């Protein structure tokens, strides 16, 4: 496996509207991507320099007692997923596609979630 950068850091939201109000109205962050799914579910990204900070509320993105999640940008997404399977990694979420990327969520030995991520070509 080979990774090129930390693609994003994600904080799970219990109340997406309240989290957005904090990050946008209090901290002054400007959303770069907003994907809503219903009234209180979705994913919001904020570009900060060369990094993306995100908040989300959706199945699979619940507050984790171990802390937030980190997304690692894979040089080869399919090879990375195959290697994780070969090594017996436990997947919290099988590989899936969004409008801007492909990702899968795995657990590390301590129960932390790690996101394996690959941006689509149109979203460098």
ChimeraX commands (.cxc) that place a marker at each C-alpha (Angstrom):
marker #1 position 0.00,0.00,0.00 radius 0.5
marker #1 position 1.09,3.54,-0.67 radius 0.5
marker #1 position -0.47,6.76,0.58 radius 0.5
marker #1 position 0.27,10.25,-0.69 radius 0.5
marker #1 position -1.24,12.52,1.97 radius 0.5
marker #1 position -3.88,12.96,4.63 radius 0.5
marker #1 position -6.92,13.55,2.43 radius 0.5
marker #1 position -9.16,14.88,5.19 radius 0.5
marker #1 position -10.00,14.82,8.86 radius 0.5
marker #1 position -13.63,14.19,9.81 radius 0.5
marker #1 position -15.48,15.11,12.98 radius 0.5
marker #1 position -18.82,13.34,13.38 radius 0.5
marker #1 position -21.80,15.59,14.08 radius 0.5
marker #1 position -24.59,14.71,16.49 radius 0.5
marker #1 position -26.62,17.69,15.22 radius 0.5
marker #1 position -25.43,18.71,11.75 radius 0.5
marker #1 position -27.10,22.15,11.83 radius 0.5
marker #1 position -25.54,22.99,15.20 radius 0.5
marker #1 position -22.13,21.82,14.03 radius 0.5
marker #1 position -22.40,23.87,10.84 radius 0.5
marker #1 position -23.41,26.93,12.84 radius 0.5
marker #1 position -20.34,26.53,15.06 radius 0.5
marker #1 position -17.82,25.97,12.27 radius 0.5
marker #1 position -19.30,28.52,9.87 radius 0.5
marker #1 position -20.72,31.27,12.10 radius 0.5
marker #1 position -18.37,31.05,15.07 radius 0.5
marker #1 position -15.11,29.97,13.41 radius 0.5
marker #1 position -15.86,31.59,10.04 radius 0.5
marker #1 position -15.11,28.53,7.90 radius 0.5
marker #1 position -16.58,28.57,4.40 radius 0.5
marker #1 position -17.93,25.28,3.00 radius 0.5
marker #1 position -16.22,24.03,-0.14 radius 0.5
marker #1 position -18.58,21.05,-0.57 radius 0.5
marker #1 position -22.00,20.38,0.94 radius 0.5
marker #1 position -23.77,17.06,0.39 radius 0.5
marker #1 position -27.04,16.91,2.30 radius 0.5
marker #1 position -29.20,13.82,2.65 radius 0.5
marker #1 position -32.40,14.84,4.39 radius 0.5
marker #1 position -32.91,17.45,7.06 radius 0.5
marker #1 position -30.13,16.47,9.49 radius 0.5
marker #1 position -27.80,14.15,7.59 radius 0.5
marker #1 position -24.96,14.87,5.27 radius 0.5
marker #1 position -21.35,15.83,4.82 radius 0.5
marker #1 position -19.76,19.29,4.76 radius 0.5
marker #1 position -16.16,19.98,3.73 radius 0.5
marker #1 position -14.03,23.03,4.47 radius 0.5
marker #1 position -10.76,23.47,2.56 radius 0.5
marker #1 position -7.97,24.81,4.74 radius 0.5
marker #1 position -4.74,25.22,2.84 radius 0.5
marker #1 position -3.85,21.83,1.40 radius 0.5
marker #1 position -6.08,19.95,3.83 radius 0.5
marker #1 position -9.82,19.30,4.04 radius 0.5
marker #1 position -11.60,19.39,7.38 radius 0.5
marker #1 position -15.07,17.88,7.35 radius 0.5
marker #1 position -18.10,17.26,9.52 radius 0.5
marker #1 position -20.66,14.59,8.82 radius 0.5
marker #1 position -23.76,12.85,10.08 radius 0.5
marker #1 position -24.70,9.64,8.33 radius 0.5
marker #1 position -24.74,5.91,8.96 radius 0.5
marker #1 position -21.16,4.92,9.60 radius 0.5
marker #1 position -20.18,8.40,10.80 radius 0.5
marker #1 position -21.15,8.28,14.45 radius 0.5
marker #1 position -19.27,9.89,17.32 radius 0.5
marker #1 position -16.43,7.52,18.15 radius 0.5
marker #1 position -15.14,7.29,21.73 radius 0.5
marker #1 position -11.66,6.96,20.21 radius 0.5
marker #1 position -11.87,10.36,18.49 radius 0.5
marker #1 position -12.29,11.74,14.97 radius 0.5
marker #1 position -11.36,9.91,11.78 radius 0.5
marker #1 position -8.57,10.52,9.32 radius 0.5
marker #1 position -8.74,9.81,5.61 radius 0.5
marker #1 position -5.56,8.61,3.91 radius 0.5
marker #1 position -5.25,9.32,0.19 radius 0.5
marker #1 position -4.36,6.02,-1.49 radius 0.5
marker #1 position -2.09,5.95,-4.50 radius 0.5
marker #1 position -4.07,2.88,-5.67 radius 0.5
marker #1 position -7.43,2.51,-3.94 radius 0.5
marker #1 position -8.23,-1.00,-5.20 radius 0.5
marker #1 position -4.77,-2.33,-4.29 radius 0.5
marker #1 position -5.04,-0.80,-0.82 radius 0.5
marker #1 position -8.44,-2.39,-0.20 radius 0.5
marker #1 position -7.14,-5.74,-1.46 radius 0.5
marker #1 position -4.11,-5.55,0.85 radius 0.5
marker #1 position -6.33,-4.70,3.83 radius 0.5
marker #1 position -8.51,-7.72,3.05 radius 0.5
marker #1 position -5.41,-9.93,2.71 radius 0.5
marker #1 position -4.28,-8.84,6.17 radius 0.5
marker #1 position -7.70,-9.51,7.70 radius 0.5
marker #1 position -8.70,-5.90,8.38 radius 0.5
marker #1 position -12.24,-5.41,9.65 radius 0.5
marker #1 position -14.29,-3.06,7.50 radius 0.5
marker #1 position -16.79,-0.74,9.17 radius 0.5
marker #1 position -17.99,0.31,5.70 radius 0.5
marker #1 position -17.19,-1.57,2.52 radius 0.5
marker #1 position -15.83,0.48,-0.41 radius 0.5
marker #1 position -18.34,2.99,-1.74 radius 0.5
marker #1 position -18.45,5.92,-4.12 radius 0.5
marker #1 position -19.45,9.55,-3.60 radius 0.5
marker #1 position -19.72,12.31,-6.22 radius 0.5
marker #1 position -16.09,13.30,-5.54 radius 0.5
marker #1 position -14.27,10.18,-4.31 radius 0.5
marker #1 position -14.16,6.48,-3.43 radius 0.5
marker #1 position -13.63,5.38,0.14 radius 0.5
marker #1 position -13.80,2.55,2.64 radius 0.5
marker #1 position -13.67,2.64,6.43 radius 0.5
marker #1 position -11.65,0.13,8.43 radius 0.5
marker #1 position -10.90,-0.35,12.12 radius 0.5
marker #1 position -7.37,-0.28,13.47 radius 0.5
marker #1 position -6.45,-2.67,16.32 radius 0.5
marker #1 position -7.58,-0.13,18.96 radius 0.5
marker #1 position -11.02,0.32,17.39 radius 0.5
marker #1 position -10.25,3.68,15.76 radius 0.5
marker #1 position -11.69,4.21,12.32 radius 0.5
marker #1 position -9.40,4.89,9.38 radius 0.5
marker #1 position -10.72,5.99,6.02 radius 0.5
marker #1 position -9.00,4.79,2.86 radius 0.5
marker #1 position -9.73,7.47,0.27 radius 0.5
marker #1 position -9.21,8.21,-3.41 radius 0.5
marker #1 position -10.27,11.46,-5.05 radius 0.5
marker #1 position -11.77,11.24,-8.51 radius 0.5
marker #1 position -9.71,12.84,-11.28 radius 0.5
marker #1 position -12.05,15.85,-11.54 radius 0.5
marker #1 position -11.43,16.66,-7.84 radius 0.5
marker #1 position -7.70,17.14,-7.31 radius 0.5
marker link #1:1,2 radius 0.2
marker link #1:2,3 radius 0.2
marker link #1:3,4 radius 0.2
marker link #1:4,5 radius 0.2
marker link #1:5,6 radius 0.2
marker link #1:6,7 radius 0.2
marker link #1:7,8 radius 0.2
marker link #1:8,9 radius 0.2
marker link #1:9,10 radius 0.2
marker link #1:10,11 radius 0.2
marker link #1:11,12 radius 0.2
marker link #1:12,13 radius 0.2
marker link #1:13,14 radius 0.2
marker link #1:14,15 radius 0.2
marker link #1:15,16 radius 0.2
marker link #1:16,17 radius 0.2
marker link #1:17,18 radius 0.2
marker link #1:18,19 radius 0.2
marker link #1:19,20 radius 0.2
marker link #1:20,21 radius 0.2
marker link #1:21,22 radius 0.2
marker link #1:22,23 radius 0.2
marker link #1:23,24 radius 0.2
marker link #1:24,25 radius 0.2
marker link #1:25,26 radius 0.2
marker link #1:26,27 radius 0.2
marker link #1:27,28 radius 0.2
marker link #1:28,29 radius 0.2
marker link #1:29,30 radius 0.2
marker link #1:30,31 radius 0.2
marker link #1:31,32 radius 0.2
marker link #1:32,33 radius 0.2
marker link #1:33,34 radius 0.2
marker link #1:34,35 radius 0.2
marker link #1:35,36 radius 0.2
marker link #1:36,37 radius 0.2
marker link #1:37,38 radius 0.2
marker link #1:38,39 radius 0.2
marker link #1:39,40 radius 0.2
marker link #1:40,41 radius 0.2
marker link #1:41,42 radius 0.2
marker link #1:42,43 radius 0.2
marker link #1:43,44 radius 0.2
marker link #1:44,45 radius 0.2
marker link #1:45,46 radius 0.2
marker link #1:46,47 radius 0.2
marker link #1:47,48 radius 0.2
marker link #1:48,49 radius 0.2
marker link #1:49,50 radius 0.2
marker link #1:50,51 radius 0.2
marker link #1:51,52 radius 0.2
marker link #1:52,53 radius 0.2
marker link #1:53,54 radius 0.2
marker link #1:54,55 radius 0.2
marker link #1:55,56 radius 0.2
marker link #1:56,57 radius 0.2
marker link #1:57,58 radius 0.2
marker link #1:58,59 radius 0.2
marker link #1:59,60 radius 0.2
marker link #1:60,61 radius 0.2
marker link #1:61,62 radius 0.2
marker link #1:62,63 radius 0.2
marker link #1:63,64 radius 0.2
marker link #1:64,65 radius 0.2
marker link #1:65,66 radius 0.2
marker link #1:66,67 radius 0.2
marker link #1:67,68 radius 0.2
marker link #1:68,69 radius 0.2
marker link #1:69,70 radius 0.2
marker link #1:70,71 radius 0.2
marker link #1:71,72 radius 0.2
marker link #1:72,73 radius 0.2
marker link #1:73,74 radius 0.2
marker link #1:74,75 radius 0.2
marker link #1:75,76 radius 0.2
marker link #1:76,77 radius 0.2
marker link #1:77,78 radius 0.2
marker link #1:78,79 radius 0.2
marker link #1:79,80 radius 0.2
marker link #1:80,81 radius 0.2
marker link #1:81,82 radius 0.2
marker link #1:82,83 radius 0.2
marker link #1:83,84 radius 0.2
marker link #1:84,85 radius 0.2
marker link #1:85,86 radius 0.2
marker link #1:86,87 radius 0.2
marker link #1:87,88 radius 0.2
marker link #1:88,89 radius 0.2
marker link #1:89,90 radius 0.2
marker link #1:90,91 radius 0.2
marker link #1:91,92 radius 0.2
marker link #1:92,93 radius 0.2
marker link #1:93,94 radius 0.2
marker link #1:94,95 radius 0.2
marker link #1:95,96 radius 0.2
marker link #1:96,97 radius 0.2
marker link #1:97,98 radius 0.2
marker link #1:98,99 radius 0.2
marker link #1:99,100 radius 0.2
marker link #1:100,101 radius 0.2
marker link #1:101,102 radius 0.2
marker link #1:102,103 radius 0.2
marker link #1:103,104 radius 0.2
marker link #1:104,105 radius 0.2
marker link #1:105,106 radius 0.2
marker link #1:106,107 radius 0.2
marker link #1:107,108 radius 0.2
marker link #1:108,109 radius 0.2
marker link #1:109,110 radius 0.2
marker link #1:110,111 radius 0.2
marker link #1:111,112 radius 0.2
marker link #1:112,113 radius 0.2
marker link #1:113,114 radius 0.2
marker link #1:114,115 radius 0.2
marker link #1:115,116 radius 0.2
marker link #1:116,117 radius 0.2
marker link #1:117,118 radius 0.2
marker link #1:118,119 radius 0.2
marker link #1:119,120 radius 0.2
marker link #1:120,121 radius 0.2
marker link #1:121,122 radius 0.2
marker link #1:122,123 radius 0.2
marker link #1:123,124 radius 0.2
view
